[in-house]
Amino acid sequence: MKLHILWILLLPLTAECAAYVTQKSSALVDVIDTQAVQYTSSIAVEHQPGYLAMHPLGLYLYVSNESSGTVSVIDTEKKASIQELSFPNPAGIAIAERGNKGYVVSGSSLICFSTETFDVEFSIPFVGQGSKNLRLSPCGEKAYIALDSGIAYINLITKAALHIPLKTPIEGMAIDPKGRVISAASTQKPYSAFVIDTNTHQVLHQIDLDAVAEGGRSLVITPDGQTAFITGENTHNVVSFDMGTGEVHPPISVGLFPRGAAITPDGAFLYVANFLSDTVSKIDIASRTIVDTISLTDECARIALSPQPVLYNLRSEVKKNRFLFTTRKTLQISWDKPEKGETAFFEVYRGNRLLHKIEANQPLSFEDTPPRKAHAVRYTIIAVSKTGTRSKGHVIHIQ
């Protein structure tokens, strides 16, 4: 047994996640360094980039290009599109929490594809038109699609689809971290937000947003599941409400025609893409104030954030095993629990493949035998907190 050197690709403890913003008319995705609060680069995609989905590991970003009939797969480390997947009329897109499957709304079907091979695995038809925003439940067994007259619900196990009627066009939509309720916002009068039980599909709260937040293109929920934020495209603001009581909080003025919104994994900041101001507003959620504004060059439509990095104290050893006159190397990695936050469990991935799920009170180590022909193997450790917040650390083992 001998000590083996690992390359550890991590940002400092104070680092924040990166933000990715679609520039709809220029076919670009702009990258923002959220720690330096500045634009860093642009990534070329195809025509009219729309909805975004971040891989749980933060390694890839998926962009649906409405006019091109494609989904761009962006390598977030290379800052480049590495694959264009063909889907007719792509709209909402989402990646399963385990990262092995992707889902895209294509016309009037929900298509599932492998994120490893990009092969289509199955397609489920549904009835309805509209924005076709897409959300998955945390367990990965339910899909919800925003429509002109409500929400399409699809059971991904039985492949059955049904309609949740709301009698108003829906676009902004999010599921709470525990998957118990889904919240949705209407884009036409009467402007409303809905909180819906995911088991019974009954409306628990309907919140009147007329003259408060009109045109709810985006809705996001804080990691603790207590507060929802809606972008008021026609009122140029962001409004939040209590998910339990439906109480509406005072609006926060942002730029012109806010569309996309995303909350950092730690729940500290809200980022809002302002379509006609060509800016992104950074809002401190605790104080409910804008703390920074990032200027971009074109219409800012949708926004996605990568997981926040965390620094681990890593140790590794390599054991050589002889079998049938060949030598295989078994890598063992162990690490210390992060000092900050209450971690519930850790997920360990090799590439996109989930290898282990380790409870925080168990020994924090794992063994793996990498593929023989691999020159470099990427392992990713995801720390998942009790509230669902996900933080990542990258490890590359050079053989």
N, C-alpha and C positions, 0 to 999 in steps of 0.2 A: 504494500500500500504506500502511496506517495502523495504528498501535497501537490495540488494542481492549481494553476493560476486561472482566475476568472477575470474577464473584463466586465466591469460593472458600469452600466450606462444609466446613471441616475442624475437628476437635477438636485440642487441643494434643498434642504428642508423647507426653506422659505419659498421655493418655486411654486408658481401657480400653473394651471393648465393652459394649453393653447386654445385659441378661438378660431373657428373657420366660418367665413361669411360668403354666401353666394352673391356674385355680381351678375344679376340675371341677364342684362342686355349685352354684356361684354364676354360672356361665357368663361368666367373666371371664378375661382374660389380664393379669396384673400385670407392670409394667415396673420393673426394678431398675437404678439407676445403679450400675455395678460399681466406679466410682472413688470415689464418695461412700459406697458400700456402704449404700444405702438405697432404699426403695420410692419411686417417683415418681408413678405413675399406674396406672389400670386401663383396659382396653379391653374393651368389651362385645362378646361373640360370641354364638353360639347354644348350645343345651342340650348339656351334657356335653362340653366341649372335651377332646380326647384328644391325639393325636399332633401334633407340630409339625414344620415344615420351614422353614428360613430360605433366602431367595433368596441366591445367591452374592454379589450386590452389597450385601446387607443392606437393600435398599429395601423388601422385602415379606416378611411372615411369613404362612405358610399354616397354618391350624388345622383339623383334622378334628373335626367336632361329631357325636359318635356318635348321639345320640338324635334330632337334627334332620335327619339325612341331608344335611348341607351341609358345605362347606369354606369357612371365612372367609378372605378375602384382606385382610390388614392392611397399610396404609401405615405404615411405621415412623417416617416423619417427621411425618405428621399424627396419629399415634397413634390411628388409627380404622380400623374395618373398612370397606372401600370396595366389596366385592363378596361375595355369597354364591353359591357354586357348588353345584348339586344333584347329589349322588351317593348312591345307595342304600347304607346301612350303611357309611359311610366309616371306614377304620381308618388303617393306616400311610400316610404321605405323604412324598414326597421330590421335590426339584427337581434337574434335571440341572445339571452343573457349569457349562455354558454359560448356564444360566438361561432358555433359551427353551422348555423343556418341563417340565411337572409330571406326577407319577405318583401315583395314589391307589389303594389297595386298596379295592375296592367289592364287598362280598359275596365271591363266588369268582372275581372278575375283577380284573385289573390294568388301569386305565384311564390312558391318556396324554392330556394336554390341553395346549393352547398357553397359555403364561403371558402372551402379548400379547393374544390374542383370547378366550381361555377356551373355545375350541371343542374338543370331543373329537376326537382324531386317530385313535385306535384303541383296541381293547380286547382283552385276551388272557386267556382262561379258565385256571384252574388248579384242581387238586384238593386239598382239605384245609381244615380248620377250625383255629381257634386265635386267638392274639393279633393276628396279621397285621401285625406290625411290618414296616417296609419299609426296605431299604437299596439304594442304587445303587452300582455300581462307579465309580471316578473317570473312566474312559473313557466312561461312559454307555451301555455296550453290554450290561450285565448287571444284573438285578434279583433280589433275594433277599427272600423273604417268610417270616416266622416262623410256624410251624404247631404243632399239637398233637403231631405225631410227627416233627418235623424241620424242614426248610427247603424251600420251593419255589424252584427256580431257573428264571428266565426269560431267554432270549436275546432281547434287544430288537431285534436285527437280523433274525433268522429267525422270531421270534415263537413259538419252540418252548419248551415248559415241561417240566420234569422234577422229580423228588422226590429230595432228599438225606435218606435215613432216619437218624434219630438216636434213635428209640424213646423220646423224652421231649419234653414240651412246651417250646417255645422262645419267649422274648420278647426279652430283651436281645440286641442284635446290632449289629455294626459291622464295617466293612471297613478294612483298613490303607490308608494314603494312597497306596501304589503299586498297590493292587488285587490283591496277590498272595495274601492270605489273608483269610478271614472268620472272626470269632470270635463265638460264640453262647453264651448261658447258659440253663440250664433253670430252670423255675419250680416243679418238683415233685421229690420224692425219686426216685432219688438225685440230689442237686443236683450239677451238673457244669458245667464250661465246656469248649468245644470250639474248637480251632483247625483250620480246614479249608482245604485248598489250593483256590483258585478255578478252577484249570485242570483238575485231576483229580477234585475233590470228595471227596478222601480225607481222613480225619481224621488230622492230624499229631500233635495232642496232645489227650488228654482229661484234664481236671484235676478231681480230687475236691474238692468244696466243702461236703460234709456237715459241719454244725456249724461251718463257717467263714463262708460267705456263702450263706444260704438264701433262695431267692426272687428270682432275678436278673431284675428288671424292666428294668434298663438296663445296657448295656455300652458303654463308650467307649474309644477307643484314642488314645494320645498322638500328636501330629503326626509324631514320628520313627518311629512304628510299632513301638516296642519294648515298650511296656507297655499292658496293658488294665486298666480299672477296672470292677468290677461292684458294683451296689447290692444289699446283702443285706437285702431287705425284712423277712424274719422275724427276722433277727439284728441289725437296727438298726445296720448298719455298711457300710463300703465296703472291698472287698478288691481288691488288684491282683495281677497275675501277669506274668511275663516271657513275651512272645509267642514268643520263640525256644526257650526251654527248658521253659516251663510251670511254672517255680518260683513258688510262691505267697508273697507278702509278708505281713507282719503286718497284721491288720485295723485300720481307723480307725473309731472309734465316731462316729456322727453322731446325727441325731434319730430319731424314731419312724417306722418304715415308710418308709425312703427309696425313692423310685421313680425319678424322672427324674435324669439326670446329663448334664453337658456340660463339655468342656474348652475353655479359651480358645485362640484360634488360635496363640498363641506357646507353648503347652504349659506355662505357668507355674502355672495354677490350675484346680482342679476344682470345679464347682458342683453341689450335690446338693439336690434338692427332697425335703423330708421331709413325707410325706403327712399324718400325724396330729399332727405337731408344729407345722404351719403355719409352717415356717421353711425357709430355704435356707442350707446350710452352704457356706462358701468355704474350700477346702483348698489350702494351699501344697503343690504336688506335690513339690518338692525336699526339704522338711523333713517332709512327710507329716503336717502338723498343721493343725487348724482355726484360721484366722486371723480369721474373722468369721462372724457368724450374723445373717441378715436375717429379721426377723419380718414375716409377712404375716397376712392375716385369715381365710384359709380353707384347705381342703385343697390342698396343693401337689402336683401330679401330674407334669407334664412340664416340661422346661426347654429353651430354645434360646438361643444366643448369636449376636449379630451379628458380622460381621468387625471386626477392630480397625482404627481409622483410622491413617493415616500422613500426615505433612506433606510435601508436595512443593514445591520451588521451581519454580513454573510460569511459562512465558512464552507469549505468544500474539500472533498477528498475523492480520489479516483482509485477504484479497486480493479485489478486485472483478473479476469476469470478465463481459464483455459477450458475449452469444450470442443471435442472432435478436432484437435490439432489447430484450432484457431483461438485467437485471443480477443475477448470482448471487454470493453471498458464499462464499468458501472460507476456513474457519477452520483455522489451523495452530497446534498446541499442542506445546510441547516441555517437558521437565522433567529434573531431575537425579535420579540414582539415590540412594535413601535411604542415609544413612550407616550405619545399623544393619542387621544381617542380611545374608545372602547371597542376593540375588534371582536366580532362574533366568530368569524372563521376566515380562513385563507383559501384561495383557489390557486392551484399551480398549473400552468399551461406549458406545453412544449409546442412552439408555433401557435396554431389556432386550437390545438387539441387540449381539452381539459384532462389532466392526469390525476389530480388529487384534490379533494376538498378536506381541509384539516381544521378541526375545531380549535379555537384559540387556547383552550385549556389542555390540549394534547401536545406532545413533543413536536416542535416546529422543524421538521426535517422530512426529506423524501429521497428515494433512490430511483434512478432511471438509467436504462441502457440505451444510449442514443443510436440512431440508425448507423450502420457501418460506413456508408458512403458519405455521411454528412461531414462537411468541413467545418461548419459552424452551426451550433444549435442554440436557438433562442428560448430561454425559459422566462416566463413572466409570473410574478407573484402578485396576486390581487388581495389586498386586505379589505374585507367587507365589515363595516361597523354594524352595531345593533339597529341603527336607523336606516341601513341600506346604503350608506355612503361607501363608494368604492375608490381605493387608492392603489396605485400600481408601482411596481419596481421592475426594471429590466435587467436581465442577466444574460450574457452571452458566453457560452463555454467554447473555447477554441481547442479542437482536438489535435 
